[in-house]
């Protein structure tokens, strides 16, 4: 009876009007798993127009009250046992341009020392370069590293059997370093809470209100901040400075002194008539003389560099651009299109339809021929 009386109003439900449906919603919401879409549909069938987001907001406290608190066990690791890795992202002004920057962050589990480096993307080249930079910064590596499940690291995982299909290039590089790889369970990001907290700390402390002239300046600043600020603070969990805890007990494994082979892609690209080569939606210039010589060029794509090759000449090198639809500056000699030799004149047009007095060209004869004709006529 109450439902019928409420339906007779026909008004669109707001938070205040939904209070009139309190008894119905409290009884029905647990039966449909607090699904606001289902509840909104059923209210509409009863004659009460409503908005899904309004219903969801209205029932949210009841849902939270019925959800059991999930205990989380803090997992601590010994010296040198584990590091945690993840990406964060934020808007940063580089010069006058506002850029979406990706922050690679690695935290050593025992000492809580952290390393952060900014990139224009989270691709495999950036990931591999960041690991090399982090190991160099710390002076070694932990026994294992804990990750989430990005496609640059794992291509498939069966959590029931524990079977993992790794990204082959990433796995080869980590095997080179001798690192054991560990993965969080799906939807259990709190497993790597140390690096999650580290990312928030980088964004909230190091980068709050800052702007930089370039990505290089940003990364130089992050290294100084990691050493002078992050390593010197008293950590809220360990109650020690990470630098002191690191020097006292952290034991890292030295990495092989032989540097790993740079990760690269080698591709062929069409050379446009204006002397530009397109790579990842950005354009890079080459000398204009190349346009007359070749139609395709070979491009080596590294994490931070682009090398463009053609046979017989020195390659052209550019810093890899961030973002999309940008054009690299040309820093070499002035780009001038080669001049073609002038073509010999072919004479006046012979078939111009507007030139009605003649069809074709007038034959050019020597004047002596006309004098001979006059003499014949006079005789």
Secondary structure as GFF3:
##gff-version 3
##sequence-region A 1 379
A	DSSP	alpha_helix	2	7	.	.	.	ID=ss1
A	DSSP	alpha_helix	15	18	.	.	.	ID=ss2
A	DSSP	three_ten_helix	19	21	.	.	.	ID=ss3
A	DSSP	alpha_helix	22	29	.	.	.	ID=ss4
A	DSSP	three_ten_helix	30	32	.	.	.	ID=ss5
A	DSSP	alpha_helix	36	45	.	.	.	ID=ss6
A	DSSP	alpha_helix	52	66	.	.	.	ID=ss7
A	DSSP	beta_strand	82	94	.	.	.	ID=ss8
A	DSSP	beta_strand	97	108	.	.	.	ID=ss9
A	DSSP	beta_strand	114	119	.	.	.	ID=ss10
A	DSSP	alpha_helix	124	138	.	.	.	ID=ss11
A	DSSP	beta_strand	144	147	.	.	.	ID=ss12
A	DSSP	beta_strand	154	158	.	.	.	ID=ss13
A	DSSP	beta_strand	163	166	.	.	.	ID=ss14
A	DSSP	alpha_helix	168	177	.	.	.	ID=ss15
A	DSSP	beta_strand	180	183	.	.	.	ID=ss16
A	DSSP	three_ten_helix	189	192	.	.	.	ID=ss17
A	DSSP	alpha_helix	193	201	.	.	.	ID=ss18
A	DSSP	pi_helix	202	206	.	.	.	ID=ss19
A	DSSP	beta_strand	211	212	.	.	.	ID=ss20
A	DSSP	alpha_helix	215	225	.	.	.	ID=ss21
A	DSSP	pi_helix	226	230	.	.	.	ID=ss22
A	DSSP	alpha_helix	242	249	.	.	.	ID=ss23
A	DSSP	beta_strand	265	270	.	.	.	ID=ss24
A	DSSP	beta_strand	276	279	.	.	.	ID=ss25
A	DSSP	beta_strand	282	285	.	.	.	ID=ss26
A	DSSP	alpha_helix	289	293	.	.	.	ID=ss27
A	DSSP	beta_strand	296	301	.	.	.	ID=ss28
A	DSSP	beta_strand	305	309	.	.	.	ID=ss29
A	DSSP	beta_strand	316	319	.	.	.	ID=ss30
A	DSSP	alpha_helix	367	378	.	.	.	ID=ss31
###
